[in-house]
Amino acid sequence: MRRDIFNQDHDIFREQVRRFVEKELVPKIEQWNRDGMSDRASWLKMGEAGFLGANQPAEYGGAGADFTYDAIIIEELARVRAHGLMMPLHSDVIMPYLVNYGTEEQKRRFVTGAVKGETILAIAMTEPGTGSDLAAVKTTATRDGDSYVLNGAKTFISNGQISDLVIVVVKTDPNAKPAHRGVSLVLVERDTPGFIRGRKLDKLGFRGQDTSELFFEDCRVPAANLLGREGNGFKMLMEKLGQERLVVGIGAITSARRCLDDTVAYAMERRAFGQPIAGFQNTQFKLAEMATEVEVGQAFVDRVLAAHVRGDDIVTEASMAKWWTSDLLKKVSSQCLQIHGGYGFMMEYPVATDYADSAVQSIYAGTNEIMKVIIARRMGLDQRS
Ligand SMILES: Cc1cc2nc3c(=O)[nH]c(=O)nc-3n(C[C@H](O)[C@H](O)[C@H](O)COP(=O)(O)OP(=O)(O)OC[C@H]3O[C@@H](n4cnc5c(N)ncnc54)[C@H](O)[C@@H]3O)c2cc1C
């Protein structure tokens, strides 16, 4: 079905992105998966092509384009399974914090570099002891003269090894009541003494990403590295996480479609009992059901995307899109694997990667349970809030 959210300019842009991705990134994906991380040259090429921070303001190097253009880039990366290069995290999750809450000096220093691919970004919220309950972070940033001194540990941080700038979620007031009022965001640059990169974690899927532990041991940063106001960190996170959830929805529905398309091709080719397996009614029904669900999911994601571009409040709908599409992706990749038979279990078939990669999508960017907590709260069901 034709997707109404795109005009001719978007289509031309998609062609450009697709050509770039096929030429510059697809040949690198295997290497990223082997190395457990992307390479700097690819980031610089993405920056040069104008595919990082496309919707950020022109004064900091962005193209000032609407978010639909970033959605196209996210889709084109997901289509080829280029999950190792965390452009969506860099451009659409982290950059907006810098652009919206940064001082002029922070924007000039960091956003311009991020748009060029010279400053790769990470955000460190999760800790060994807390993930969903963000207000319970234990990492502290203690004011000392013109500095903050950070102590604590973070885990599961994407771009953990390759990043040049990390937004660290800290407690500037560990005794604040309620606890979330003590949360602040502090910028920590590569090579700051006391900023230690831990293990690159061994994962089930997304093997091309350098998900890592980070440690802060008496890590001293200038007080000017505070992002936004002290104690305002939780509010800033809540304001910007909506787009992150939409980003996951856009990627998940694209991945589901790709997995399905590959499986349709496989089912037409693979023969059993003297006929293509696509000839069995069970295969047809499974593929027909999945094709329906992918179209339904796409229609909803497109609707949320259009609302976001208009500037509507999408907190509820982005949460819905995130949990529904990531659950759908898990279902689609599992059923497509089954249709591949034993070959589906072999890593040489992309469906095996899809199956492994799908698992995390209901966990990161806020678990799907937390998405439902948000939706229920917005429906007025939680009287405590
Ligand atoms: C590959 C990968 C990349 C990641 N990248 C980043 C990153 O770049 N930066 C970052 O900061 N973090 C990152 N994360 C961490 C991720 O955001 C967390 O894993 C996630 O928020 C869940 O936190 P947790 O693992 O501590 O689980 P927990 O919070 O311990 O949750 C465990 C289970 O309890 C459920 N649960 C918790 N609270 C509730 C509740 N109130 N109601 C119902 N159920 C509940 C959860 O849904 C889940 O099923 C990444 C994780 C992975 C796996």
The ligand as an SDF file (V2000), in Angstrom:
LIG
                    3D

 53 58  0  0  0  0  0  0  0  0999 V2000
   21.2780   -4.2430   23.7660 C   0  0  0  0  0  0  0  0  0  0  0  0
   20.9160   -3.2480   24.8220 C   0  0  0  0  0  0  0  0  0  0  0  0
   21.2310   -1.9140   24.6320 C   0  0  0  0  0  0  0  0  0  0  0  0
   20.9310   -0.9780   25.6170 C   0  0  0  0  0  0  0  0  0  0  0  0
   21.3260    0.3310   25.4650 N   0  0  0  0  0  0  0  0  0  0  0  0
   21.2040    1.1820   26.5130 C   0  0  0  0  0  0  0  0  0  0  0  0
   21.7770    2.4960   26.4510 C   0  0  0  0  0  0  0  0  0  0  0  0
   22.3550    2.9170   25.4430 O   0  0  0  0  0  0  0  0  0  0  0  0
   21.6760    3.2990   27.5460 N   0  0  0  0  0  0  0  0  0  0  0  0
   21.0530    2.8830   28.6870 C   0  0  0  0  0  0  0  0  0  0  0  0
   21.0110    3.6440   29.6380 O   0  0  0  0  0  0  0  0  0  0  0  0
   20.5040    1.6480   28.7760 N   0  0  0  0  0  0  0  0  0  0  0  0
   20.5730    0.7870   27.7240 C   0  0  0  0  0  0  0  0  0  0  0  0
   20.0420   -0.4750   27.8160 N   0  0  0  0  0  0  0  0  0  0  0  0
   19.3780   -0.8640   29.0550 C   0  0  0  0  0  0  0  0  0  0  0  0
   17.8770   -1.0030   28.9190 C   0  0  0  0  0  0  0  0  0  0  0  0
   17.2930    0.2550   28.7030 O   0  0  0  0  0  0  0  0  0  0  0  0
   17.3790   -1.6960   30.1950 C   0  0  0  0  0  0  0  0  0  0  0  0
   17.8290   -3.0450   30.1280 O   0  0  0  0  0  0  0  0  0  0  0  0
   15.8790   -1.6230   30.3440 C   0  0  0  0  0  0  0  0  0  0  0  0
   15.4700   -0.3110   30.6320 O   0  0  0  0  0  0  0  0  0  0  0  0
   15.3720   -2.5430   31.4670 C   0  0  0  0  0  0  0  0  0  0  0  0
   16.0670   -2.3440   32.6420 O   0  0  0  0  0  0  0  0  0  0  0  0
   16.6700   -3.6210   33.4220 P   0  0  0  0  0  0  0  0  0  0  0  0
   17.4470   -4.4220   32.4440 O   0  0  0  0  0  0  0  0  0  0  0  0
   17.3610   -3.1360   34.6360 O   0  0  0  0  0  0  0  0  0  0  0  0
   15.3980   -4.4700   33.8260 O   0  0  0  0  0  0  0  0  0  0  0  0
   14.5020   -4.2760   35.1380 P   0  0  0  0  0  0  0  0  0  0  0  0
   14.1280   -2.8580   35.2990 O   0  0  0  0  0  0  0  0  0  0  0  0
   15.2030   -4.9740   36.2570 O   0  0  0  0  0  0  0  0  0  0  0  0
   13.2050   -5.0980   34.7370 O   0  0  0  0  0  0  0  0  0  0  0  0
   13.1510   -6.5360   34.8110 C   0  0  0  0  0  0  0  0  0  0  0  0
   11.7150   -6.9570   34.4400 C   0  0  0  0  0  0  0  0  0  0  0  0
   10.7880   -6.3780   35.3860 O   0  0  0  0  0  0  0  0  0  0  0  0
    9.8110   -5.6570   34.6840 C   0  0  0  0  0  0  0  0  0  0  0  0
    9.3880   -4.4630   35.4370 N   0  0  0  0  0  0  0  0  0  0  0  0
   10.1670   -3.5230   36.0110 C   0  0  0  0  0  0  0  0  0  0  0  0
    9.4270   -2.5580   36.5560 N   0  0  0  0  0  0  0  0  0  0  0  0
    8.1300   -2.8780   36.2930 C   0  0  0  0  0  0  0  0  0  0  0  0
    6.8680   -2.2560   36.5870 C   0  0  0  0  0  0  0  0  0  0  0  0
    6.7950   -1.0870   37.2310 N   0  0  0  0  0  0  0  0  0  0  0  0
    5.7580   -2.8650   36.1610 N   0  0  0  0  0  0  0  0  0  0  0  0
    5.8010   -4.0410   35.4810 C   0  0  0  0  0  0  0  0  0  0  0  0
    6.9630   -4.6730   35.1740 N   0  0  0  0  0  0  0  0  0  0  0  0
    8.1030   -4.0960   35.5780 C   0  0  0  0  0  0  0  0  0  0  0  0
   10.4840   -5.2310   33.3830 C   0  0  0  0  0  0  0  0  0  0  0  0
    9.5320   -4.9100   32.3990 O   0  0  0  0  0  0  0  0  0  0  0  0
   11.2980   -6.4580   33.0480 C   0  0  0  0  0  0  0  0  0  0  0  0
   10.5150   -7.4250   32.4160 O   0  0  0  0  0  0  0  0  0  0  0  0
   20.2910   -1.4010   26.8200 C   0  0  0  0  0  0  0  0  0  0  0  0
   19.9530   -2.7500   26.9840 C   0  0  0  0  0  0  0  0  0  0  0  0
   20.2700   -3.6690   26.0240 C   0  0  0  0  0  0  0  0  0  0  0  0
   19.9380   -5.1100   26.2830 C   0  0  0  0  0  0  0  0  0  0  0  0
  1  2  1  0
  2  3  1  0
  2 52  2  0
  3  4  2  0
  4  5  1  0
  4 50  1  0
  5  6  2  0
  6  7  1  0
  6 13  1  0
  7  8  2  0
  7  9  1  0
  9 10  1  0
 10 11  2  0
 10 12  1  0
 12 13  2  0
 13 14  1  0
 14 15  1  0
 14 50  1  0
 15 16  1  0
 16 17  1  0
 16 18  1  0
 18 19  1  0
 18 20  1  0
 20 21  1  0
 20 22  1  0
 22 23  1  0
 23 24  1  0
 24 25  2  0
 24 26  1  0
 24 27  1  0
 27 28  1  0
 28 29  2  0
 28 30  1  0
 28 31  1  0
 31 32  1  0
 32 33  1  0
 33 34  1  0
 33 48  1  0
 34 35  1  0
 35 36  1  0
 35 46  1  0
 36 37  1  0
 36 45  1  0
 37 38  2  0
 38 39  1  0
 39 40  1  0
 39 45  2  0
 40 41  1  0
 40 42  2  0
 42 43  1  0
 43 44  2  0
 44 45  1  0
 46 47  1  0
 46 48  1  0
 48 49  1  0
 50 51  2  0
 51 52  1  0
 52 53  1  0
M  END
$$$$
